[in-house]
């Protein structure tokens, strides 16, 4: 290779940084069709709920329900300890808001009158997140939504002489406040505090027939949630 040829190569490569400076703004404009920093469209992600636990308002480890007009019993154990929960999230963002769908499943150890028991908690979440300061990389957000929770307690029902699982079902309200940071228009990382109120209005046990709970009882959960999102 001669020195003259080497010089030509250097001169041509010198245009690459200049070309990239032209391409980057064009790509950014393509990613932001609505004028906000984050890209609109379908997204998927994952959330981690830190130190998730029940508040213990009704699941106190001492109370039980007895079916009206019968003898079937379903227990309300107390659940100890906190869990870190990982869940998948999907949804669609448009402008200042996004609709999200997610599912939680956790295992819990508990006690009832000093005896150990286990339970599995499920919940479907349907949430609307509203973003503030949408032209910035850093966007505060608030969230309000609904949930469908159900809880299955191992050997949590008794009808002499049978012992079986108990199940509670109901509905809930989700709230969250926090901030979402976008290092790139397609990628977001959010952190916030989520507070959930749940009302259980149906229970079933050994007889496998659902009974309405009157009065309804409620439980609360609160935890820090960290979410990573990718928009297509």
C-alpha positions in Angstrom: 0.0 0.0 0.0 1.5 3.4 -1.0 1.3 6.5 1.2 -1.0 8.2 -1.5 -3.5 5.3 -1.3 -3.5 5.4 2.5 -4.2 9.1 2.4 -7.2 8.6 0.2 -8.7 6.0 2.6 -8.3 8.3 5.5 -10.0 11.1 3.7 -13.0 8.9 2.8 -13.3 7.6 6.4 -13.3 11.1 7.6 -16.9 11.5 6.2 -18.3 8.7 8.4 -18.7 10.7 11.6 -20.3 13.5 9.6 -22.7 11.0 8.0 -23.6 9.6 11.4 -24.4 13.0 12.8 -26.9 13.4 9.9 -28.5 10.0 10.3 -29.0 10.2 14.1 -31.5 13.1 14.1 -33.4 11.5 11.2 -33.7 8.2 13.2 -34.8 10.1 16.3 -37.5 11.9 14.3 -38.8 8.5 13.0 -39.0 7.2 16.6 -41.0 10.2 17.8 -44.0 10.6 15.4 -46.3 12.2 18.0 -43.8 14.8 19.2 -43.1 13.0 22.5 -39.7 11.4 23.3 -41.0 7.9 23.7 -42.2 5.8 20.7 -45.9 4.9 20.5 -47.0 1.4 19.8 -47.1 -2.1 21.1 -44.7 -2.9 23.9 -43.7 -5.8 26.1 -41.6 -6.0 29.3 -41.1 -7.5 32.7 -41.7 -6.1 36.2 -40.2 -7.0 39.5 -42.3 -6.4 42.6 -40.0 -6.0 45.7 -41.1 -7.3 49.1 -44.6 -8.1 48.0 -46.8 -9.2 51.0 -50.4 -9.1 52.3 -51.4 -6.4 54.7 -53.1 -8.9 57.1 -56.3 -6.8 57.5 -58.5 -9.9 57.1 -56.1 -12.8 56.6 -55.2 -12.7 60.3 -54.6 -16.4 61.1 -57.5 -16.6 63.5 -60.8 -16.0 61.6 -62.9 -18.4 59.5 -66.1 -18.3 57.5 -68.9 -20.8 58.0 -71.3 -21.4 55.2 -74.8 -20.0 56.0 -77.2 -22.8 56.6 -74.4 -25.4 56.7 -71.3 -26.5 58.4 -68.6 -26.0 55.8 -65.7 -23.9 57.1 -63.1 -21.9 55.1 -60.1 -20.5 57.0 -58.3 -17.1 56.8 -54.6 -17.8 57.5 -52.0 -15.2 58.1 -49.2 -15.0 55.5 -45.8 -14.3 56.8 -42.8 -12.9 54.9 -42.3 -10.9 51.7 -41.6 -12.1 48.2 -39.9 -10.6 45.1 -42.2 -11.3 42.2 -41.3 -11.3 38.5 -44.1 -10.8 36.0 -44.5 -10.2 32.3 -46.2 -7.0 31.0 -47.8 -6.2 27.6 -49.7 -3.2 26.3 -50.0 -0.3 23.9 -48.8 3.3 24.3 -50.4 6.3 22.5 -49.3 9.8 23.4 -49.6 10.5 27.1 -51.2 7.2 28.1 -50.7 3.4 27.8 -52.9 0.4 28.5 -51.1 -2.5 30.2 -52.0 -6.1 30.9 -50.1 -8.3 33.4 -50.4 -11.5 35.5 -49.0 -12.3 39.0 -48.6 -15.7 40.6 -47.0 -16.1 44.0 -46.6 -18.9 46.6 -47.2 -18.0 50.3 -46.5 -19.8 53.6 -48.9 -19.1 56.4 -50.4 -20.2 59.7 -53.8 -20.7 61.1 -54.2 -21.1 64.9 -50.5 -21.9 64.9 -50.7 -24.6 62.3 -48.8 -24.2 59.0 -50.5 -23.9 55.7 -49.7 -22.9 52.1 -51.5 -20.8 49.5 -51.2 -19.7 45.9 -52.2 -16.2 44.9 -53.1 -15.2 41.3 -54.1 -11.8 39.9 -54.9 -10.4 36.5 -54.2 -6.7 36.1 -55.7 -4.2 33.7 -54.0 -0.8 34.1 -53.9 2.7 32.5 -50.7 4.6 32.9 -50.6 8.4 32.3 -47.2 10.0 31.6 -46.3 13.6 32.3 -43.6 15.7 30.6 -43.7 13.4 27.5 -41.1 15.4 25.5 -38.5 14.6 28.1 -36.4 11.4 28.6 -37.6 11.5 32.3 -41.4 11.1 32.5 -43.3 11.0 35.9 -46.3 8.7 35.7 -49.4 7.7 37.6 -51.3 4.5 37.2 -54.9 3.5 38.0 -56.4 0.1 37.1 -58.4 -2.9 38.1 -57.6 -6.5 39.0 -59.2 -9.9 39.2 -57.6 -11.7 42.2 -58.1 -15.3 43.4 -56.4 -17.2 46.2 -56.2 -20.9 46.7 -55.4 -22.2 50.2 -54.2 -25.8 50.6 -56.4 -27.8 53.0 -58.2 -24.6 53.9 -61.7 -26.0 54.0 -63.4 -28.5 56.3 -66.7 -30.3 56.1 -66.8 -33.2 58.5 -65.3 -35.7 57.7 -63.6 -34.1 54.6 -60.7 -31.8 54.3 -59.9 -29.9 51.1 -58.7 -26.7 49.4 -60.4 -23.4 49.9 -60.6 -20.7 47.2 -61.4 -17.0 47.4 -62.2 -14.7 44.4 -63.0 -11.1 44.0 -61.9 -7.8 42.4 -59.4 -5.1 43.1 -58.1 -1.5 42.5 -54.5 -0.8 41.5 -52.7 2.5 42.0 -49.1 3.5 41.3 -46.9 6.6 41.3 -43.4 6.8 40.0 -41.1 7.9 37.1 -40.2 6.3 33.8 -36.8 7.0 32.2 -36.2 6.5 28.4 -32.5 6.0 27.5 -33.9 5.4 24.0 -37.3 6.1 22.5 -38.0 2.4 22.3 -36.7 1.4 25.7 -38.1 2.5 29.1 -37.3 1.7 32.7 -39.7 2.7 35.4 -39.7 2.7 39.2 -42.6 3.4 41.5 -44.7 2.3 44.4 -47.8 0.2 43.8 -50.7 0.0 46.2 -53.5 -2.5 45.7 -56.8 -2.9 47.4 -58.7 -6.2 46.9 -62.3 -7.1 47.9 -63.1 -10.8 48.1 -66.8 -11.6 47.6 -66.9 -15.4 46.8 -65.5 -18.5 48.4 -65.6 -22.2 47.8 -64.3 -25.3 49.7 -64.8 -29.0 50.0 -68.3 -28.9 48.5 -66.9 -27.2 45.3 -69.8 -24.8 45.3 -69.3 -21.0 45.4 -70.8 -19.0 48.2 -71.2 -15.2 48.4 -69.2 -13.6 51.3 -71.3 -11.2 53.3 -69.9 -8.9 54.4 -67.2 -8.7 51.8 -63.7 -8.5 53.2 -60.7 -6.7 51.8 -57.0 -7.0 51.8 -54.2 -4.6 50.8 -50.7 -5.0 49.3 -48.0 -2.5 48.7 -44.6 -2.8 47.1 -41.9 -1.1 45.1 -42.1 -2.1 41.4 -39.4 -1.8 38.8 -40.4 -2.3 35.1 -38.4 -2.6 31.9 -40.3 -2.0 28.6 -39.5 -2.4 24.9 -41.7 -0.8 22.2 -41.8 -2.3 18.7 
